[in-house]
Amino acid sequence: MRAIIGTAGHIDHGKTALVRALTGIDTDRLPEERDRGISIELGFAYLDLPGGDRAGIVDVPGHERFIRQMLAGAQGFDLLLLIVAADDGVMPQTEEHFEICHLLGVRQAIFVITKTDLVDRERVDEVRAEIEILAAGTGLEDAPVLAVSAHSGDGIDELRREIVERLARAERRAGSGPFRLPVDRASVVKGHGVVVTGTAAGGGVAPGDELTIVPGERLVRVREVQVHERRVESAEAGQRVALNLAGVERGEIRRGDCLVSAGVPAQTSRFDALVEIRPSARKPVRSHQRVRLYLGTSERLGRIVWLDGLRAVEPRSSAYAQIAVDENVVAFVGDRFVLRDETASYTLGGGRVLVARAARHGSSDTVGPMLEKIDGDNPAARVAGFVEATPGLGLAPRDVALELGMAEDDVRSLAAGAPDLCLLPDERAPALVAPADRCRRWKELITDRIGRHHASHPTSPGIELERLANLREVRGDPHGLKVLVETMIAGGELTRRGGRVALPDHRPSVEEGDAELAGRVLEAVRSAGTMPPGLKQMSEEFGVSIRKLAEIVSVLCDRGEVVKVSSDLVFSRPVLDDVESKLRAALAEREKITAAEFRDLIGATRKYCIPLLDFLDRSGVTVRQGDYRRLRSR
């Protein structure tokens, strides 16, 4: 069974003793913990279930000084055991742990009153009432409250039965998507090397898999996988996992790092999220306020920036925000996190990641509607909202699938059927999923820019793609621009001319003052036959720049009057057609021809013959074989 049980509660309320009573395992492993009788570090155990299954148990420390350890362990609970000692009742850390578990999205809980052997029934009823007040108005207000004594064993069997029943109802985490394991413990096991443990947050892992340690880019290989001290062939999201790793030393991985499937984007310096501010914040949380972020097993300092113009958010309220961290953190869509004040003295709130690798938003940007789509239950709307919220034209279907935890085929089919999305260049082989209105806007910008280029440079066959990339809105996404231009060319909205693009109806024309120059160039090329003057020579003879001459030649080429065979040589079209006709006739008789024989055939020098032969090779007329040319077979 893929399930994690977590304990939480105030210091010395009997969490570790309860775990020992349920499992027979003592989770206090440090000498200091045993000497002082309190948990300092995370403890781990497992509970044997009917049918041979095991559920993992994470026992978190209760002292306020160890809240960081508690936050590292509380990620990914399927069932919470909130422990309240009968003699103390609900205490400050009880409330804070409950707040944290609420923020981390825990949906199943059992409230456990411990140490009932120390008090009378009336006191147990008083504590039960305190728990009801604590849970009122939350998603856990209907959770059962059970009274037990780890010392006498009273109520332990009933608690064990309730755990089994609750786990059967628990919502299972998806095992799809990339594997990721927030590391909560790393050690060296004699004879094995580095072993790390954690609760798998997504995907699956097996021996031989390559993983990346993030932050960073270090690759490691999985030697062995264990779940609850048993060697297994694979492990999935929702299981307590131990991995024996190759390719890493003990000092190179620690709690707070994350192991992720190799090649998967995981790091981010800012993410968009829905954030809830809790009563424990005591006062409004201001935009750009410094905060301490707890995500996975990591802890980062950063700032919270409220979106859509909000300046502050009151306790008991929720709003969309961007969290910008000082150091990269691992984040995926749907991840839960907790925010505390900068000094880590109290909890401000927490939330859920909606865009893991977000762009910086301007003060006038309206982001909320897009994030609302991602936050909803409609898969097509989630895809649309996600690509709308990311910079550039769009995203590859694979990237959308990885970020949203969906199958790539599902992303493609959803995009194909959604009127507000488009697949580029087409549905059969999509390179990008993009918002339809953004595609239309980019097309309008591209068409307008090319039209203005044609108006100001009538002799030019078109505009270079690099100059289109300078458009303000498309700047920063050259890949998206290239895909969209290729789509427009395939659809007849643009045409390609050499290394440039143009509107389909554009015909380069000679400017009024250059008509005489164009006539002189054409006459010079025609009259010279198979040995025409080069561009550099004509530039000197006519007293014009090579750039101006190149524009004139480009227009003549587009008209079909001349053909450019090399960077400097231009031939009259009739002359070139005659050369090709003579060559085909000669090769029909002798099958092959040398450069010297070709020179004699057309009556030109080697300076002209070699560029001509290379041009004919590129044009598909001939093929070179050593020192000979043959007709290319069709």
C-alpha positions, 0 to 999 in steps of 0.5 A: 500500500502506498500510504504515509501516516504522520504524527504531530502534536506538542512536545512530550504528548506521547507521539513516540510512545504511541508509535511504539505501541502501534508498531513495536518500533522505537523511532528515537534513534539518537542518544540525546533523544533517549537521554532527554525523552524527547524527539529531536529528529524525524523518526520512521517506522512502519505499520503492518496492515492486513494482507501483508501491506505496510504503511510508513509512519513519520514521527515528527518532533514536537518541540517548537525549536524543532519546527524545521524538522517537523516541516520536513517530515510533514510533507506527504501525509495521507493520514494524520494522527494528531496527538493530544495528551490528556493531562495537558490538553491542546497546547501551542504546538498542537495548534501550530502542527495542526495549522501546518498539516492543514496548509499541507493539504492533509485530508484524513486525520484521527485525533488521538488523546494519549496518557488517558491512564493519568486522568479521569473520564471527565478530563478526557471529555474536556480534552475532547471538547478542546479538540472539537474547538480546534478543528471547527471550520476546517476540513478535519472537523469530522475526524474521529477522536479516540482515547488511548493509553500507550502505557496500558494498551487501552484503545490501541487495537481500536486505533489500529482498526480506525487507521486501517479503515481511514487508509482504505478511504485515502486518496492515492497520489498519482504515480505518473510523471517524473520521479522525485524524492525530497531527501529527509535523511542521508547516511553511509551504510557500511558495505553499501555506500550512500543511502538516502530516505524520503517520501516519494512525491511523484513518479516511480523509481527502480534500480538502474535509474539515473537521477539528478540531485537538485539544486545542482545537476549532479547525476547519480545511479540507483543501486538498490530500492527499499520500502519499509526495510524490504528490497523491492523492484520499484517504488512509487509516489506515496511510499517511504523509500530508501535508495542506495546511490552510486556516484555520490559521496556523503557530503554531496547530498543532504536533507533539503535536496531532492532527487529527480528523474534525469533531464526533468526541469525541476529548479526554480527561483520563483513560482506562482501560487494560491496562498492562504494566510492563517490566523496565526499571522496575526496581521496582514501580510504585505506584498514584498514581505520577507518570508521563510519558505518550507517546500518538500524538505527544503527551507528557503528565504524569499519574498511574497509578492501579491499579484494583480495589484494587491498590497496586502492580504488579511488573515483568514484570506486567500489570494494569488501570489508569486514567491521569489526565493533567494536560492533555487528550490525544487517545485512542481505544480500542485506541491504544498508549502508553508510560509513562516515569518523571516525569523521562523517564529510563527506561521504566516500561511501556506499554499499550493504551487500553480506555475512552478517556473514562473516569469516575473510579473509586472505591476500592471499584469493581470495574472489571476484569471490564468491562475484560476484556470490552472487551479480548477478541475477542468483539464483543458482549462488547466492546460490553457491557463498554464500556457497562458501564464508562461512567457513566450509563444507556448510550450512543448506538449512534453513540458506541459505534461511534465509540469501539470503531471499529465500524460503527453497524449492527453495534453495533445488531445485536450489542446486539439479540442480546445478553441482557446488553444492551438497546436503548432505547426499542426496536430500530427506533429505538434512542437508547441501548445500555444494560446490561440489569441496569442498566436493570432496576435503574434501573426498580426505583429509578424505580418505587419512588420514584414509589410512595413519592411516591404514598403521601406525596402521594395527591392528586398525579397523579404526580411531576415528571421533575426530581424523579426526576433527583435519585435518586443512581444516575441523577443526572448522566444526565438524557437516559438517565432521559428515554429510560428513562421514555419506554420505560416509558410506551410499555411500560405500566409508567408513565403520563403525566399532564400534565407528570408520570409515575405508576404505571398503577394510581394514582388521585389521592384526596382525603385524609380531612380534605379531603373537605369542601373538595373538595365545596365546590369542586365545588359552587362550580364547578357552581353558577356554570355558565359563569362559575365562580370562579377558583382565586385567588378560591376560595382567598380565600373558603375560606381555603386555599392555592392549592397545596392547592386545586390538589391538590384540583382535580387529583383532581377533574380525574382523576375527570372531574368538572371540567376545567381550561381555564387556570391559574386557571379550572376548569369543571364537566365537564357545563357544558363538554360543554354549551358544546361542544355549543352551539358545534358546533350554531352552527358547523354553521349559520353555519360561523364565529363571533367571540368576541363571538358565542360570548360571547352564545351561552353567556351568559358574559363575555369573561373566561371566553370567551377562555380557553374558546375557547383551550382548545377550540382546543387540544382540537382542536374549533375552529381560529382563523382571524383573528378567527373560529373554525371547526370543525376538519376531521377 
